[in-house]
Amino acid sequence: MKIGVIYGSTRYQGNTEWLTEEVIKNLPAVTKIDLKKYQFNDITDQRHERNGFTPVEDEYDQIIDQIVNCDILIFATPIYWFGMTSVMKRFIDRWSQTVRDENYPNFNQQMNLKQAYIIAVGGDNPMVKGMPLIQQFAYICDFIGLDYKGYLIGEGNKPLDILKDKTAIKEAHTLGERLKKEGGVQE
């Protein structure tokens, strides 16, 4: 199984990335997509216009081209104001255009074949304050047809704080082993 990790942090080597790397460190065939390294625009909602969406010249399609080939998607985002980062939200908002894009005529059907996990890290009681984010992702997965498999939340505010969250690190290893087993990866 091919795994795609979509990093939504605005910080390089932040806590969310550290925790996610613990999950995938022993997995083959991982495609890493760091959204902050791509230039893509906000969506202009043209769903109800006669000619639909106007094509956008940016790097968004490069991201979509990578995720359509993955079997499992891991969305990794810090918890910002009880939700996902703006770069992650902008990426998901653009799906409204992709489901109507003639270049991706089977986007919904392709998403229906994928599993999804959420990894989120936040400071100050993230197991409570991260729940709105987790619920939002569950709804997003349901709407687009992704098979939502679960989440992992860690606690960390300052750089490298996640390394103190031994429970999250242990759960990351467990998730990595489960993905390894489900993907039929042999040692």
Sequence and secondary structure as in RCSB ss.txt:
>XXXX:A:sequence
MKIGVIYGSTRYQGNTEWLTEEVIKNLPAVTKIDLKKYQFNDITDQRHERNGFTPVEDEYDQIIDQIVNCDILIF
ATPIYWFGMTSVMKRFIDRWSQTVRDENYPNFNQQMNLKQAYIIAVGGDNPMVKGMPLIQQFAYICDFIGLDYKG
YLIGEGNKPLDILKDKTAIKEAHTLGERLKKEGGVQE
>XXXX:A:secstr
  EEEEE  SSTT HHHHHHHHHHTT SSEEEEEGGGS        TTSTT      SSHHHHHHHHTT SEEEE
EEE BTTB  HHHHHHHHTHHHHTT TTSTTHHHHHHT EEEEEEEESSSHHHHTHHHHHHHHHHHHHHT EEEE
EEEEE SSTTGGGG HHHHHHHHHHHHHHHHHTT   
